[in-house]
Amino acid sequence: MDWPLFFESSLGGLATGALYALVALGFVIVYKATRVINFAIGEIMMISAYFFLTFAGILGWNPWLSLVLAVLCGGALGGLVERSIIRPMLGESPIAVVMVTIGLSNMLIGSAQIFWGGEPQVLPGFLPRAPIFLGELYVSGKIASSAGIALVMLILYLAYFRFSRGGVALRATASDQAAAFSMGIGVPRVFNYAWVFGSMAAALAGVLVAASGGLSPNSGGMALAILVVVIFGGLDSILGALLGGLIVGWLETVAGALWGGEYKMLAIFTLLTFALILRPYGLFGTKEIERL
């Protein structure tokens, strides 16, 4: 065992896991409030990164201002999708709604190709490039900075959902929509807020990932790993999204570093298989009990 490589890749994996956790949190927020599985979240990440490219690269605006604007645009896109596409589907079968989100993901890929082209592009640099050394261990400055920004966003989200009135309304709606509505909570408004906040989390992660790895219309494929995270941690569990993101990010990076890139998918899907066998509803997901 190459222990220095193991510990070094572990640090990078935990940093990657923080980004996974941020996207997974956006996924879980939407599902927890609305019971909609959003398969377009990867493409929302991708489009938001293109918004950043437009603001910072084409228009030449300040990169940090462009980052904030890209996140806001991602949230606005999520709110628009909920209001115009998802809300009219309320009452339809879950598979119909899932197919709508899959169709939306393809629409976003096509839109990116039309407006920005299909060639890979590099975002303007705004993250520190200097490596970070912990003793003899090395961590990329971009990856470490991305993880730090993601952790700050995660803390803000958790504080909001724990202490604010909006967070209480979201938790009440997730627990029992009928009871929340009877207590005067505007459930449709909560649905919209869930999509806005979930998409903002995905938008931030999308820009940070693209800043390190480049951008193309197919960048949303990262969502496959996010799906593993949320199934592993629990579709309706915020804690599961956080821990699941860290675990999957760590496992994927360590497996790739020690055994080769072709083992990344094998490692995380092996983890998913055993997790589903042992706990089909995820590590912290709610166990559904059906009475016949």
N, C-alpha and C positions, 0 to 999 in steps of 0.2 A: 504493500500500500504506500503510495506517494502521499505522505501526510501533509506536507506543505501545499501540494496541489489540492488536496481534499479540503483543507481549511480555507484556502484562497477561493476555491470555487463555491464553498459553502457561503462565504460572505457575499459573493456576487449573486448566488442563488436566492439568498434572503432579500437582497435589494430588488431583484426581479420579482420575487414573491410579493413585495409591497405594492408593485404596480398591478400584479394580478389581483391582489386583494382589493385595490381601489376599483377596478373594473367589476369584479365580482360583487362588491358592495352596491354598485349601480344596478347590476342585474337583480340582486336580491331585493332592493328597495322597490323596484317595479313589480316583481312577482309577489312580494309580501303584501303590497297594497291592493294590487289589481288581479292577481292570479294569472297574469299573462307572462308567458315565457318569451322573452324578447331575443329572437335569433338575429336581429339586426344590430345588436349592440356593437359588434366589431366594426360594422360599416359606419356607425355613428362616430366611433373613434377615428376611423380613417378620414371621413369628411371633415371632422373638426381639425385634424392635422392639416388638411388642405386649406381650411380657413386661416390657420396660422401662417401657412406658406404664402397665402395671398396678402395678408396684412404685413408680415415682416419681410418677405422676400420680394414680392411684386410692388407693393406700395412703399416699402422701405420704412415702415413705422418701427418704433421701439419694440424689441422682442418681448419684453415683459408685459408691455401694454397689449401687444398682439396675443400673448398667451391668455391674458384675462379675457380679451374679446373673443378668442376662439372658444374658450370654455363657455362663455355666455351664449355664443352662437350655437354651440352644441346643445345647451340646455333649451334654447328656443326651438331648435329642430325637434327635440324630444317632445316638448309641449305641443308643437304643431302636429306631430305624428299622432299623439294621443287624441287630440281634439278632432282631427279630420279623418283619421283612419281607424284607430282602435275603438274610440267611443261608439261609433255606429255599429261596431261588431258585438257590443255587449248583449249577452243572452244567446249568442251563437255558440256552437260547440267549440271546445278548446282547440281541437285540431284545425278548425277553420281559422282561428285567430293566429295559431302558430304558422300556418301557411301564408297568412297575410304578412307576418313579420319576415318570413323567408323571401317573399316577393319584394318587400321593401328593401331588403339587403341587396338584392340584385338591381333594383332601381337606383340605389345609391352608388353602386359600383359603376353602372352605366353613366350616371351623371358625372362622376369623377373623371371618367374617360373622355366624356364630351368636353368638359370645361377645362380640365388640366392636362389631358393627354394620358396615354397609357404607359409612358416611360417612367422608370424609377427616378425620383428626385431627392435632393438633399436639402434639409431645412437649414435656414440661417443659424449659425452657432450662437447659442446663448447660455449653454451650460458650461461650467468650469471643465477644462480639459486636463488640468494637472492631476496626476494620479495621487491616491491617498494610500499611505503606508501605515499599517498597524504592525509594528515590529518588522518582521521580514515579509509580511503578507501584503499583497498589492490589490487594490480595488480601483477600477476605472473611475475617474472623477465624474464623468457623465452619469454613470450608473448610480454612484453614491448620491449625487445631487438629485437625480430623479427620484430615488427612494426617499430622500429627505422631504422633498416637496410632496410626494404621495402620502407620507406619514402625517405631515401637517394637515393635509386635506382630510385624511381619515379621522384625525382627532377632532377637527372642526365638525365633521359630519356626526360623529358619535355624540359630541356635546350638544349639537342642535337637536338630534332625535331624543336625547335624554332629558333636556331641560326646557326646550321651547314649546310653545303651544302648538306649533305646526308639527313638531315631533310627536307630541301626545296624540294629536288628531290622526297622524299616520299610524301610530301603534294601535289606537282604538279601531280604526278602519280595518287594519290587518287582522285584528282579533275577531271582530264581528261587525260586518258592514251594516246589517239591519239595526243593531243596537246603536252604532255610531250615528246613523242617520236619525234615529229616534231621539238622540240626545242633542240634536241641532248641528251636528257636524256636516258640512257640505261634502259629501262623499265624492261627487264628480270633481270637485275642486281638488280634493286630496289625490285623486287619481292623476290629475294633471300635474300637480306638484311632484308626485312620485316619479313621473316620466321626466320632468324637468331636472330634478336633482340627480336621478339616476344617469341621465344623459350627460350632465355636467361632470360627474365623476369619470365617466367613460371618455369624455372629451379631453380632460386633463391628462389621463393616462395615454390617450392616443397621441397627443403632442409629445409627451415625454418619451414614449417608445420610438416614435418617428425621429426624434432628435438624436437618438443613439443609433438606430438601425436603418434609417432611410424610409422613404414613403413611396407607395405605389397604390393603384386602385385595389390591389389584392392584399393590402396590409391588414385588412380586417380578419384574415385567417387566424390571427392570434386568438380570436374568440373561441376556437376549438378547445384551447387549453383552459379558457375561462369557464367553459361549460363543464369541464372536468372538475374545476375548483368548486363550483356551486353545487354540483351533484355530490361530490365528496363531502363538502362541509354541511350541506343541507340547503335546499332551495329557498327556504324561508328564514334562514338563520344568519343574522349579521355577524355573530361570533364565528359561525362556520365559514363565512366568506373571508374573514380576516385570517383565521388560522389555516384554512384550506389554501388560501393564496400563498402564504408563506411556505407551507409544506410542499405544495406542487412546484412552486418556483425553485425551492431548494433541491428537490429531487430531480427535476428536469436538468438543472444546471450541473449538478454533481454527476449525474449519469452521463451527460454529454462530455464533461471534462475527463472523466476517468475511463470511459469505455468507447467514446465516439458519438458524434451527433446522431447517428442512426438509432441509438438506443434511447433517445429522449422520449419519443412517443411510446416506445415499448414500456419504459419505466412508468410513465404517468398513467397509461391505460391498464397496466397490470395493477397499479395501486387502485384505480377506479373499480376494476373487476372485483378485487377482494373486498373493497369497501361496500359495494352493492350486495355482495353475498352476505356479509356480516351485518350490515346496517343499510337496508335498501332506501331508507329515508335520509341518509347522510349522518355525519357525526353528531350534529346538533339540530338536525331537522325535526319537525313535528311529525310524530307518528300518527298517520291517519287511521282512525277507527271507524269502520263502516258497520252499521247494524242492518241486518237483513230481516 
